[in-house]
Amino acid sequence: MTSTAARARVLLSSPDVGVREEEMVVAAVRSGWIAPLGPMVDEFEKQIAERCGRAHAVALSSGTAALHLGLLELGARAGTAVIVPTLTFAATANAVVYTGATPVFVDCDASTGNLDPALLEQALAELATDGVPVAAVVPVDLLGRSADYSALLPICERFGVPVLADAAESLGSFHHGAPAGSFGRIAALSFNGNKVMTTSGGGMLLTDDAHTAQRVRHLSTQARQPAVHYEHTEIGYNYRLSNVLAALGLAQAERLDGMIGRRREMREMYARLANDQPGVEVFQRHGDAADNCWLTAFVVEPQVTGWTTDDLRAALDAAGIESRPLWKPMHQQPVFRGGHRAFLSGAADELFVRGLTLPSGSALDADDRSHVENAVRSFFAERGR
Ligand SMILES: *Cc1c(COP(=O)(O)O)cnc(C)c1O
């Protein structure tokens, strides 16, 4: 058997866990704190709050749960609208639907893929004119690049609409010197298995408001009232993070800077490969010094290259390498078609067709990396102009 045949498929972003994670999980199990909540959850919240410059953090079972409870606290419910970028992972829009509110989709800036401030302003103005109450704006830090909060926050403030930042992809990134997760009234993080750090599955809600944090803790633990029996005055959720998973998170947090460094090395490798390829650019490359480089993508101009992202995807697939188009915009998703307002420029549609995300994970070893590098290089050599 050749080494190529024996090679495991190279994935976009697989969990990066090792001895330290094993030690911490074993320590959690031996401590007897197996149920949700426990000392490692408290410590994990403290560390992440500190890293993100927030007063409060609530560890939850997923990033989606953080979005859901954050939206509820901002008053999202039937009869209200919530603005989300059309270029995002479905979880952002799904969480809006859970609350009964209606997602309104807004297009992105073509160079960053993040919420377009001018279009956001137009959307807020039109919704205000039509008398539609907007519960929140949910900017997404796409692929780890912080949304343009310096432009977005003043607009939202002018319309009196709170911001819930979907920072699921951007832990460890900065915007104008401030950490991802520090923007907006509330921010949501994800520790899903494919993110920069993982708790297997998990998430966190960040805020500076003590009341919001206390409310979210309450809602996430079935909204139990303080009574000897089970007493409930509102609908609660089972969204708390387990102490065993927080142990995994603590080990990952120790290693986070190193893992982000390895993602950046992948970014640099792709930038070198694209450098002499007309019509191929690394997405978000301009000004990426403070990004966590969660995923690196090529953006391809087929009129220049003579090949499409699909051609490259097929070639990589044949070499056992996963790649995937950028997020399919929400306004194009069958589940959200019809009845959903959208403010579009065509930028997200274009990025969906022309963007291809590439293996970017910190768990890739030297052998995986050179396999990917060689596969891309030989595709360029064969098909390049
Ligand atoms: C991963 C992700 C989420 C959801 O996080 P989970 O922890 O998987 O629930 C939400 N929004 C964006 C932009 C994401 O990438």
The ligand as a Gaussian input file, in Angstrom:
#p B3LYP/6-31G(d) Opt

LIG

0 1
 C      -20.443000      27.323000      14.421000
 C      -21.289000      28.530000      14.267000
 C      -22.439000      28.721000      15.045000
 C      -23.028000      27.643000      15.917000
 O      -22.242000      27.196000      16.923000
 P      -22.554000      25.719000      17.512000
 O      -21.663000      25.680000      18.700000
 O      -22.175000      24.738000      16.469000
 O      -23.987000      25.684000      17.858000
 C      -23.133000      29.904000      14.933000
 N      -22.739000      30.863000      14.067000
 C      -21.661000      30.707000      13.290000
 C      -21.283000      31.815000      12.387000
 C      -20.903000      29.530000      13.346000
 O      -19.859000      29.360000      12.530000

